[in-house]
Amino acid sequence: MPSEVDRLIEDGLSRYGSGDVDGALAVWEQVLALDPENSQALSYVDYVRANYELLQTSAPSVEEGAPFGIDQSRRRIGKLA
C-alpha cells in the first residue's frame, strides 16, 4: 500500500497532467509539509514555480509526458503499492 506521501505525489501528477497546475502545486506543497526533503516534490514545486506563467497558458497533458516523466514517476509509485 502506498504511503500518504506517495499518494499525494500521484494526486499532484494527476492534477498536473489534467492541467490543474495550481492544484498540483498545492498537493506537492502538502508533501513538503510532511517530508521537507522529498526530492521528487521539491523538483516538481521548483519546476512549476519557475515556469508558472508558461504553464498557465499552455498546461501540459499526460500524453505530452509533462515534465519529470510522469509515466516513470507513476511506475515507481506503482512498484511501492
PALUM-145572 format. One record per residue: z, y, x of N, C-alpha, C in turn; residue in three letters; residue number from 1. Coordinates in steps of 0.05 Angstrom, whole numbers, plus 5000, padded with zeros to 4 digits. Each point is the difference from the previous one (the first is absolute). Layout:
<recs>
+------+------+------+------+------+------+------+------+------+------+-----+
:  npz :  npy :  npx : capz : capy : capx :  cpz :  cpy :  cpx : code : pos :
+------+------+------+------+------+------+------+------+------+------+-----+
:    Z :    Y :    X :    Z :    Y :    X :    Z :    Y :    X :  ALA : NUM :
...
+------+------+------+------+------+------+------+------+------+------+-----+
</recs>
This chain:
<recs>
+------+------+------+------+------+------+------+------+------+------+-----+
:  npz :  npy :  npx : capz : capy : capx :  cpz :  cpy :  cpx : code : pos :
+------+------+------+------+------+------+------+------+------+------+-----+
: 5000 : 4976 : 5017 : 5000 : 5024 : 4983 : 5000 : 5025 : 5018 :  MET :   1 :
: 4981 : 5019 : 4994 : 4999 : 5024 : 5017 : 5026 : 5017 : 4997 :  PRO :   2 :
: 5006 : 5014 : 5021 : 5023 : 5018 : 5000 : 4993 : 5025 : 4984 :  SER :   3 :
: 5020 : 5016 : 4993 : 4996 : 5025 : 4986 : 4981 : 5018 : 5016 :  GLU :   4 :
: 5003 : 5001 : 5026 : 4983 : 5017 : 5017 : 4971 : 4990 : 4997 :  VAL :   5 :
: 4996 : 4974 : 5002 : 4973 : 4989 : 4998 : 4988 : 5006 : 4973 :  ASP :   6 :
: 5016 : 4997 : 4979 : 4990 : 5006 : 4973 : 4992 : 5029 : 4997 :  ARG :   7 :
: 5016 : 5018 : 5012 : 4994 : 5028 : 4998 : 4975 : 5007 : 5017 :  LEU :   8 :
: 4997 : 4988 : 5023 : 4975 : 5004 : 5016 : 4976 : 4992 : 4983 :  ILE :   9 :
: 5002 : 4977 : 4988 : 4977 : 4990 : 4983 : 4995 : 5019 : 4977 :  GLU :  10 :
: 5021 : 5009 : 4987 : 4997 : 5019 : 4978 : 4986 : 5025 : 5010 :  ASP :  11 :
: 5008 : 5010 : 5023 : 4987 : 5024 : 5011 : 4970 : 4995 : 5006 :  GLY :  12 :
: 4994 : 4977 : 5011 : 4972 : 4993 : 5005 : 4984 : 4999 : 4975 :  LEU :  13 :
: 5011 : 4988 : 4979 : 4986 : 4999 : 4974 : 4995 : 5027 : 4989 :  SER :  14 :
: 5021 : 5017 : 5001 : 4996 : 5028 : 4990 : 4979 : 5015 : 5016 :  ARG :  15 :
: 5002 : 4997 : 5027 : 4981 : 5013 : 5017 : 4971 : 4991 : 4994 :  TYR :  16 :
: 4997 : 4974 : 4997 : 4974 : 4988 : 4995 : 4988 : 5009 : 4973 :  GLY :  17 :
: 5017 : 5007 : 4981 : 4991 : 5008 : 4974 : 4997 : 5031 : 4999 :  SER :  18 :
: 5005 : 5013 : 5022 : 4996 : 5029 : 5001 : 5025 : 5017 : 4995 :  GLY :  19 :
: 5023 : 4986 : 4997 : 5026 : 5015 : 4995 : 5013 : 5005 : 5027 :  ASP :  20 :
: 4989 : 5020 : 5014 : 5010 : 5007 : 5026 : 5029 : 5009 : 4999 :  VAL :  21 :
: 5007 : 5017 : 4981 : 5027 : 5011 : 4998 : 5020 : 4977 : 4994 :  ASP :  22 :
: 4992 : 4982 : 4982 : 5017 : 4977 : 4993 : 5005 : 4982 : 5024 :  GLY :  23 :
: 4978 : 4995 : 5015 : 5002 : 4983 : 5024 : 5019 : 5013 : 5020 :  ALA :  24 :
: 4997 : 5026 : 5005 : 5017 : 5014 : 5019 : 5029 : 4999 : 4991 :  LEU :  25 :
: 5006 : 5003 : 4975 : 5027 : 4999 : 4990 : 5012 : 4972 : 5004 :  ALA :  26 :
: 4984 : 4979 : 4995 : 5010 : 4973 : 5004 : 5006 : 4994 : 5029 :  VAL :  27 :
: 4981 : 5009 : 5018 : 5004 : 4995 : 5028 : 5024 : 5016 : 5011 :  TRP :  28 :
: 5005 : 5023 : 4988 : 5024 : 5015 : 5008 : 5025 : 4986 : 4991 :  GLU :  29 :
: 4999 : 4985 : 4978 : 5023 : 4983 : 4991 : 5005 : 4979 : 5021 :  GLN :  30 :
: 4978 : 4988 : 5011 : 5003 : 4980 : 5021 : 5015 : 5012 : 5023 :  VAL :  31 :
: 4992 : 5024 : 5008 : 5013 : 5013 : 5023 : 5029 : 5006 : 4995 :  LEU :  32 :
: 5007 : 5005 : 4975 : 5028 : 5005 : 4993 : 5016 : 4974 : 5004 :  ALA :  33 :
: 4988 : 4977 : 4995 : 5013 : 4974 : 5003 : 4999 : 4990 : 5029 :  LEU :  34 :
: 4977 : 5006 : 5013 : 4996 : 4991 : 5028 : 4985 : 5022 : 5015 :  ASP :  35 :
: 5015 : 5019 : 5011 : 4988 : 5023 : 5014 : 4982 : 4994 : 5023 :  PRO :  36 :
: 5002 : 4976 : 5011 : 4983 : 4993 : 5023 : 4977 : 4982 : 4992 :  GLU :  37 :
: 4995 : 4996 : 4975 : 4978 : 4983 : 4991 : 4973 : 5011 : 5010 :  ASN :  38 :
: 4988 : 4986 : 5019 : 4975 : 5011 : 5012 : 4977 : 5001 : 4981 :  SER :  39 :
: 4998 : 4982 : 4981 : 4979 : 5000 : 4981 : 5002 : 5025 : 4982 :  GLN :  40 :
: 5023 : 5005 : 4989 : 5005 : 5023 : 4982 : 4997 : 5026 : 5016 :  ALA :  41 :
: 5010 : 5000 : 5024 : 4997 : 5025 : 5017 : 4970 : 5006 : 5004 :  LEU :  42 :
: 4984 : 4980 : 5006 : 4972 : 5006 : 5005 : 4986 : 5009 : 4975 :  SER :  43 :
: 5006 : 4987 : 4977 : 4988 : 5008 : 4975 : 5007 : 5029 : 4993 :  TYR :  44 :
: 5025 : 5006 : 5001 : 5010 : 5027 : 4993 : 4987 : 5021 : 5019 :  VAL :  45 :
: 5000 : 4994 : 5026 : 4988 : 5018 : 5019 : 4970 : 5005 : 4994 :  ASP :  46 :
: 4986 : 4978 : 4994 : 4971 : 5003 : 4994 : 4996 : 5017 : 4975 :  TYR :  47 :
: 5015 : 4994 : 4979 : 4996 : 5014 : 4975 : 5007 : 5030 : 5003 :  VAL :  48 :
: 5021 : 5005 : 5014 : 5008 : 5028 : 5004 : 4979 : 5015 : 5017 :  ARG :  49 :
: 4989 : 4987 : 5020 : 4981 : 5013 : 5018 : 4973 : 5004 : 4986 :  ALA :  50 :
: 4994 : 4984 : 4980 : 4974 : 5001 : 4987 : 5002 : 5006 : 4970 :  ASN :  51 :
: 5022 : 5011 : 4992 : 5006 : 5004 : 4971 : 4978 : 5014 : 4985 :  TYR :  52 :
: 4991 : 5023 : 5010 : 4979 : 5015 : 4986 : 4974 : 4984 : 4997 :  GLU :  53 :
: 4992 : 4987 : 5021 : 4976 : 4983 : 4998 : 5004 : 4978 : 4980 :  LEU :  54 :
: 5022 : 4987 : 5001 : 5006 : 4977 : 4982 : 5000 : 5009 : 4971 :  LEU :  55 :
: 5010 : 5024 : 4994 : 5001 : 5010 : 4973 : 4972 : 5005 : 4988 :  GLN :  56 :
: 4981 : 5006 : 5017 : 4973 : 5006 : 4990 : 4983 : 4975 : 5000 :  THR :  57 :
: 5007 : 4980 : 5015 : 4984 : 4975 : 5001 : 5018 : 4977 : 5005 :  SER :  58 :
: 5017 : 4993 : 4981 : 5018 : 4978 : 5004 : 4985 : 4974 : 5005 :  ALA :  59 :
: 5008 : 4986 : 5020 : 4986 : 4975 : 5008 : 5006 : 4978 : 4980 :  PRO :  60 :
: 4984 : 4980 : 4999 : 5004 : 4977 : 4983 : 5005 : 4976 : 5017 :  SER :  61 :
: 5011 : 4979 : 4987 : 5005 : 4975 : 5014 : 4974 : 4989 : 5012 :  VAL :  62 :
: 4978 : 5003 : 4984 : 4975 : 4989 : 5009 : 4991 : 5013 : 5027 :  GLU :  63 :
: 5008 : 5025 : 5004 : 4993 : 5014 : 5025 : 5018 : 4992 : 5022 :  GLU :  64 :
: 5021 : 4984 : 4994 : 5019 : 4992 : 5021 : 5017 : 5023 : 5008 :  GLY :  65 :
: 5007 : 5017 : 4982 : 5015 : 5024 : 5005 : 5019 : 4996 : 5022 :  ALA :  66 :
: 5006 : 5021 : 5015 : 5008 : 4997 : 5028 : 5021 : 4978 : 5003 :  PRO :  67 :
: 5005 : 4994 : 5024 : 5020 : 4980 : 5008 : 4992 : 4972 : 4994 :  PHE :  68 :
: 4976 : 4994 : 4990 : 4992 : 4973 : 4994 : 5018 : 4988 : 4978 :  GLY :  69 :
: 4997 : 5011 : 4976 : 5017 : 4991 : 4978 : 4999 : 4969 : 4998 :  ILE :  70 :
: 4977 : 4988 : 5002 : 4999 : 4971 : 4997 : 5017 : 4986 : 5021 :  ASP :  71 :
: 5000 : 5010 : 5024 : 5017 : 4988 : 5021 : 5029 : 5003 : 4993 :  GLN :  72 :
: 5009 : 5023 : 4990 : 5027 : 5004 : 4993 : 5009 : 4982 : 4978 :  SER :  73 :
: 4983 : 4997 : 4980 : 5006 : 4982 : 4977 : 5002 : 4971 : 5009 :  ARG :  74 :
: 4983 : 4992 : 5019 : 5002 : 4973 : 5010 : 5026 : 4995 : 5014 :  ARG :  75 :
: 5008 : 5020 : 5017 : 5026 : 4998 : 5014 : 5023 : 4997 : 4980 :  ARG :  76 :
: 5000 : 5017 : 4980 : 5022 : 4999 : 4980 : 4999 : 4973 : 4985 :  ILE :  77 :
: 4976 : 4991 : 4993 : 4997 : 4974 : 4986 : 5011 : 4977 : 5016 :  GLY :  78 :
: 4998 : 5001 : 5026 : 5011 : 4979 : 5017 : 5031 : 4999 : 4999 :  LYS :  79 :
: 5012 : 5023 : 4994 : 5029 : 5002 : 4999 : 5010 : 4989 : 4974 :  LEU :  80 :
: 4983 : 4998 : 4979 : 5009 : 4991 : 4974 : 5005 : 4970 : 5000 :  ALA :  81 :
+------+------+------+------+------+------+------+------+------+------+-----+
</recs>
